[in-house]
Amino acid sequence: MVICAQSPAQHVNSPVSSGLQARIDSALELFPCDILFVHRDAEGIDASLRQKEIESSWPTSQTTAALICVVPVRMTEAWLIANQEPIRLAVGNPKGTEPLGLPAIKDIESLPDPKAILFEALKAASGLNATRKRRFNPHHFRHRVSELTEDLEPLRKLSSFKRLEMQVQKHLKNLNC
């Protein structure tokens, strides 16, 4: 079983403590797994330092699960603006032709607010008129974009995604997958 824990999971009788180490411990206790994906945006900190922060929070006694650090340079939404097709699919307008205003791949990791760009792209992709766009809530479609992203080739041009993919391949090889 593979578990991805970005935020602490809430259990009815077991509130999760704050702090990265406590969240990791809780995730491992509540959801035994082979691989635990721990997400932390770099947020202006060097990605290698953020990865070391995650690794130092990993329990030294942990022998049953492997750790994969998910560290986007800005925020995960940056990975969701690499390809317009899943954005259009997410809002149910796959044949739309409205320009989405997506940045070039080479610029994605340097954007100050990829989430705002994703939300504007979702609104544009909807093809709705101005009145309906004002009522359109892009938050409802953000997760659909990730679910519908099948072509990872554009993401492989991003250093943060390459780092993630290398970790996944290494651990899958170790698990003989």
ChimeraX attribute file (.defattr): number of C-alpha atoms within 10 A of each C-alpha:
attribute: neighborCount
match mode: 1-to-1
recipient: residues
	/A:1	9
	/A:2	13
	/A:3	16
	/A:4	15
	/A:5	17
	/A:6	15
	/A:7	14
	/A:8	18
	/A:9	16
	/A:10	13
	/A:11	10
	/A:12	6
	/A:13	6
	/A:14	10
	/A:15	11
	/A:16	17
	/A:17	14
	/A:18	9
	/A:19	10
	/A:20	18
	/A:21	17
	/A:22	16
	/A:23	20
	/A:24	26
	/A:25	18
	/A:26	21
	/A:27	23
	/A:28	20
	/A:29	10
	/A:30	13
	/A:31	16
	/A:32	15
	/A:33	16
	/A:34	17
	/A:35	20
	/A:36	22
	/A:37	18
	/A:38	23
	/A:39	20
	/A:40	22
	/A:41	16
	/A:42	20
	/A:43	14
	/A:44	11
	/A:45	11
	/A:46	11
	/A:47	21
	/A:48	13
	/A:49	11
	/A:50	22
	/A:51	20
	/A:52	12
	/A:53	15
	/A:54	21
	/A:55	16
	/A:56	12
	/A:57	16
	/A:58	18
	/A:59	13
	/A:60	8
	/A:61	6
	/A:62	11
	/A:63	8
	/A:64	10
	/A:65	15
	/A:66	18
	/A:67	18
	/A:68	23
	/A:69	20
	/A:70	26
	/A:71	24
	/A:72	24
	/A:73	25
	/A:74	24
	/A:75	20
	/A:76	20
	/A:77	21
	/A:78	26
	/A:79	27
	/A:80	24
	/A:81	29
	/A:82	26
	/A:83	21
	/A:84	20
	/A:85	19
	/A:86	23
	/A:87	30
	/A:88	25
	/A:89	20
	/A:90	23
	/A:91	20
	/A:92	14
	/A:93	16
	/A:94	15
	/A:95	11
	/A:96	15
	/A:97	11
	/A:98	13
	/A:99	11
	/A:100	20
	/A:101	14
	/A:102	17
	/A:103	15
	/A:104	10
	/A:105	17
	/A:106	11
	/A:107	11
	/A:108	22
	/A:109	18
	/A:110	12
	/A:111	14
	/A:112	14
	/A:113	14
	/A:114	22
	/A:115	20
	/A:116	13
	/A:117	20
	/A:118	27
	/A:119	20
	/A:120	17
	/A:121	21
	/A:122	28
	/A:123	26
	/A:124	22
	/A:125	26
	/A:126	24
	/A:127	19
	/A:128	14
	/A:129	10
	/A:130	11
	/A:131	8
	/A:132	12
	/A:133	16
	/A:134	10
	/A:135	10
	/A:136	15
	/A:137	13
	/A:138	19
	/A:139	12
	/A:140	10
	/A:141	18
	/A:142	19
	/A:143	13
	/A:144	16
	/A:145	24
	/A:146	17
	/A:147	10
	/A:148	15
	/A:149	18
	/A:150	11
	/A:151	12
	/A:152	12
	/A:153	10
	/A:154	14
	/A:155	20
	/A:156	17
	/A:157	13
	/A:158	20
	/A:159	14
	/A:160	21
	/A:161	20
	/A:162	13
	/A:163	18
	/A:164	17
	/A:165	15
	/A:166	12
	/A:167	16
	/A:168	19
	/A:169	12
	/A:170	12
	/A:171	16
	/A:172	14
	/A:173	10
	/A:174	10
	/A:175	11
	/A:176	7
	/A:177	7
